[in-house]
Amino acid sequence: MDFWNPFKIHIGAAFKKGLKGVLGYTPDNIELYRTALTHRSIKEAADENNERLEYLGDAILSALVADYLFKRYPYKEEGFLTEMRSKMVNRQKLNDIAIKMGLKNYSFFKIAEQYPLQEINYFPVGTKLIIKHSFIARLNNDIGHNFLSARKTKNELNRLKKKSQAFAKQTLSRDDFTMQRLISEIRSKEDDTPRFVYCHFLMPHSPYLFDKNGNRADPNATKEAQYISYLEYTNKRMLLAIDKILAGSATPSVILLMSDHGYRDDDNPKLSSDRFLNLNSIYLPGKNYSKYYKGISNVNMFRIFLNEHFKQQLPLLADSTVF
C-alpha cells in the first residue's frame, strides 16, 4: 500500500468538498476552478492563471447586473443605470459578498480585512511578495539599520507594533480556520479506508500572542510567563478540538498530538535543554498502548503508527536527541 497515495487523493477530494460547500454542487471541471483561484504571481502562463477568466467573468457579471437593472428600473435614464451598476459591481462590494458566502482568503494578500491563511513565516506575503527581492529592499534589509535616525527609529518601532498586531489577527484567523478544517475533514470520512489527516498550529509558538483566555498577551509580563499563559490557552483549544473529533468521527479515530520542540529562550543558556521537552501523545480507540513505550521519540511514534495503521514496515530508529 502506498502511504502517500491516499493523501494525494485526499487533497483533491478536499478541494472538491470545499467547492461544493460554497456552490452547493460539485462541478465537473475541477481544473477550471483551480485556474480561477491561481494568481498570475504564482503562474505566469495565460492558460494557467485567472486573468483571462477574470476578464470573462467581469464581462458576464456586468451583463447580468445591467440586465437586472434594465428590467428593475424601466423608466430610468442611462446615467442612473450606469451609476447603479458601478456601485454594485466593485471590488469592495464583491469582497463583502464573498465573505458572506463563506469564501476564505487563500491568496497571499490581505483582502477586505481578511488576512491570508497562507503560512507567512517562510514565504513573503502581500506587497512583500513583489518588492522583497528588489534592489532597494535588499539594500535596506542589509545595511538600512546603519542609517537610522531618532525619527526613523520611532517610525520603525511604530511599524513593528502595527506588524505585531496584524500578525496576531492573522495567526488567530489561520489557527481557527485550520482547526475547523481539521474537524470537517475527519467528519467527512465515508468509508473504512485508512486516511491520514495532518495539520500544523502555530500556537503556542513565539511570539506569545495570547493569554490563557485568548486575549492579547500582557506585554509587560516575562517571556516565561507569556509562554505559560499562551500554553494554557493552547491546551484548551486542543482539548476542545479532540472532543469534537471523537464526537463527530464516523469511525474511531487515532489521534496523535505532538510538538516539534519545547520552550525556547536563546537569551537564557540555562534553559537550552527545555527545547527538547517535546509533547508526544497518542490516543488509541482500543486503549492498547503496549507498543508505545516510555521515552519513545516523535520519529518512532510516527513509525509505529504508520506500521500499525497503514501497513508499512518502517524500522525503528535510536531514540536520541541531537543538538
Secondary structure as the mmCIF struct_conf table of DSSP 4:
data_model
#
loop_
_struct_conf.conf_type_id
_struct_conf.id
_struct_conf.beg_label_comp_id
_struct_conf.beg_label_asym_id
_struct_conf.beg_label_seq_id
_struct_conf.end_label_comp_id
_struct_conf.end_label_asym_id
_struct_conf.end_label_seq_id
TURN_TY1_P TURN_TY1_P1 PHE A 3 PHE A 3
HELX_RH_AL_P HELX_RH_AL_P1 TRP A 4 LEU A 23
BEND BEND1 GLY A 24 TYR A 25
BEND BEND2 ASP A 28 ASP A 28
HELX_RH_AL_P HELX_RH_AL_P2 ILE A 30 ALA A 36
TURN_TY1_P TURN_TY1_P2 LEU A 37 LEU A 37
TURN_TY1_P TURN_TY1_P3 ARG A 40 ILE A 42
BEND BEND3 ALA A 45 ALA A 45
TURN_TY1_P TURN_TY1_P4 ALA A 46 GLU A 48
BEND BEND4 ASN A 49 ASN A 50
HELX_RH_AL_P HELX_RH_AL_P3 GLU A 51 ARG A 72
TURN_TY1_P TURN_TY1_P5 PRO A 74 TYR A 75
HELX_RH_AL_P HELX_RH_AL_P4 GLU A 78 MET A 88
BEND BEND5 VAL A 89 ASN A 90
HELX_RH_AL_P HELX_RH_AL_P5 ARG A 91 MET A 101
TURN_TY1_P TURN_TY1_P6 GLY A 102 GLY A 102
BEND BEND6 SER A 107 PHE A 109
STRN STRN1 ILE A 111 ILE A 111
TURN_TY1_P TURN_TY1_P7 ALA A 112 GLU A 113
STRN STRN2 GLN A 114 GLN A 114
HELX_LH_PP_P HELX_LH_PP_P1 TYR A 115 PRO A 116
BEND BEND7 GLN A 118 GLN A 118
BEND BEND8 ASN A 121 PHE A 123
TURN_TY1_P TURN_TY1_P8 GLY A 126 THR A 127
HELX_RH_AL_P HELX_RH_AL_P6 LYS A 128 ILE A 131
TURN_TY1_P TURN_TY1_P9 LYS A 132 HIS A 133
BEND BEND9 SER A 134 SER A 134
HELX_RH_AL_P HELX_RH_AL_P7 PHE A 135 ILE A 143
HELX_RH_3T_P HELX_RH_3T_P1 GLY A 144 PHE A 147
HELX_RH_AL_P HELX_RH_AL_P8 ALA A 150 ARG A 187
TURN_TY1_P TURN_TY1_P10 SER A 188 SER A 188
BEND BEND10 ASP A 191 THR A 193
TURN_TY1_P TURN_TY1_P11 MET A 203 PRO A 204
HELX_LH_PP_P HELX_LH_PP_P2 HIS A 205 HIS A 205
BEND BEND11 SER A 206 PRO A 207
STRN STRN3 PHE A 210 PHE A 210
TURN_TY1_P TURN_TY1_P12 LYS A 212 ASN A 213
BEND BEND12 GLY A 214 ASN A 215
STRN STRN4 ARG A 216 ARG A 216
HELX_LH_PP_P HELX_LH_PP_P3 ALA A 217 ALA A 217
TURN_TY1_P TURN_TY1_P13 PRO A 219 ASN A 220
BEND BEND13 ALA A 221 ALA A 221
HELX_RH_AL_P HELX_RH_AL_P9 LYS A 223 GLY A 248
BEND BEND14 ALA A 250 THR A 251
HELX_LH_PP_P HELX_LH_PP_P4 PRO A 252 VAL A 254
STRN STRN5 ILE A 255 MET A 258
BEND BEND15 ASP A 260 ASP A 260
TURN_TY1_P TURN_TY1_P14 ASP A 266 ASP A 267
HELX_RH_3T_P HELX_RH_3T_P2 PRO A 269 PHE A 276
STRN STRN6 ASN A 280 TYR A 283
TURN_TY1_P TURN_TY1_P15 PRO A 285 GLY A 286
TURN_TY1_P TURN_TY1_P16 SER A 290 LYS A 291
BEND BEND16 TYR A 292 TYR A 292
TURN_TY1_P TURN_TY1_P17 LYS A 294 GLY A 295
HELX_RH_AL_P HELX_RH_AL_P10 ASN A 298 HIS A 309
BEND BEND17 PHE A 310 PHE A 310
HELX_LH_PP_P HELX_LH_PP_P5 LEU A 314 LEU A 316
#
